[in-house]
Amino acid sequence: MTYKKGSLIASSLDAFVAGKREFQVVFEPTKNSSLSGFSGSKNRIFLDLLTDVRSQVVVLSRKPGDRSKTRWVATLLKETAGSISI
């Protein structure tokens, strides 16, 4: 399978080490958005996106134990008076 240039894909580490190559598309760019950067933790991925030439941070949270293709829930962080809140 091929993925659109600029996409972010994910896989289970255990499955990958075992030789499985099953990936899930976490982010795919559009004509108005691109991935500027990302970082992660155990249950979250933080995406730094450029959308219509404006920076946005999206937090993807994973439901523990959920292995379905829809396990990621996206939350846009909103900037308020010099700080960032959910």
C-alpha positions as CSV (number, residue, x, y, z in Angstrom):
1,M,0.0,0.0,0.0
2,T,1.2,3.5,-0.7
3,Y,0.4,6.6,1.4
4,K,0.0,10.2,0.4
5,K,3.2,12.3,0.7
6,G,3.2,14.1,4.1
7,S,1.0,11.5,5.8
8,L,1.6,10.3,9.3
9,I,1.1,6.6,9.8
10,A,1.1,4.4,13.0
11,S,1.5,0.8,13.9
12,S,1.6,-1.3,17.0
13,L,5.2,-1.7,18.1
14,D,4.7,-5.3,19.1
15,A,3.1,-6.2,15.8
16,F,5.8,-4.4,13.8
17,V,8.6,-6.2,15.7
18,A,6.7,-9.5,15.0
19,G,6.9,-8.7,11.3
20,K,3.4,-7.4,10.7
21,R,3.1,-4.4,8.5
22,E,-0.3,-3.1,9.3
23,F,-0.5,0.7,9.4
24,Q,-3.2,3.2,10.2
25,V,-3.2,6.7,8.7
26,V,-3.2,9.2,11.6
27,F,-2.9,12.3,9.4
28,E,-3.2,12.8,5.7
29,P,-2.5,16.3,4.2
30,T,-5.2,18.2,2.3
31,K,-4.8,21.1,-0.1
32,N,-5.3,23.4,2.9
33,S,-3.3,21.6,5.6
34,S,0.1,20.0,6.2
35,L,1.9,18.4,9.0
36,S,4.6,20.7,10.5
37,G,5.7,18.4,13.3
38,F,4.5,15.9,15.8
39,S,5.4,14.3,19.2
40,G,3.8,11.6,21.2
41,S,3.2,10.0,24.6
42,K,1.8,6.7,25.7
43,N,-1.8,7.5,24.7
44,R,-1.6,10.8,22.8
45,I,-0.1,12.2,19.6
46,F,0.4,15.9,19.3
47,L,0.2,17.2,15.8
48,D,1.5,20.6,14.8
49,L,-0.5,21.5,11.7
50,L,-0.4,24.4,9.2
51,T,-4.0,25.0,8.1
52,D,-4.6,27.9,5.7
53,V,-1.2,29.2,6.8
54,R,-2.2,29.2,10.5
55,S,-0.6,27.0,13.0
56,Q,-2.9,24.6,14.9
57,V,-2.2,22.0,17.5
58,V,-4.4,18.9,17.5
59,V,-4.2,16.2,20.2
60,L,-5.1,12.7,19.2
61,S,-6.0,10.6,22.3
62,R,-6.2,6.8,22.1
63,K,-8.7,4.8,24.0
64,P,-6.7,2.3,26.1
65,G,-7.1,-1.3,24.8
66,D,-9.0,-0.1,21.7
67,R,-7.4,-1.6,18.6
68,S,-10.0,-0.5,16.1
69,K,-9.3,1.8,13.2
70,T,-11.3,4.6,14.9
71,R,-9.4,4.6,18.2
72,W,-8.0,8.1,17.8
73,V,-10.1,11.0,19.1
74,A,-9.0,14.5,17.9
75,T,-9.2,17.6,20.0
76,L,-8.1,21.0,18.7
77,L,-6.2,23.1,21.2
78,K,-7.4,26.7,21.2
79,E,-5.2,29.7,21.9
80,T,-6.6,32.1,24.5
81,A,-4.8,35.2,25.7
82,G,-1.3,33.9,25.4
83,S,-2.0,30.5,26.7
84,I,-3.3,27.3,25.2
85,S,-6.3,25.4,26.6
86,I,-8.5,22.5,25.5
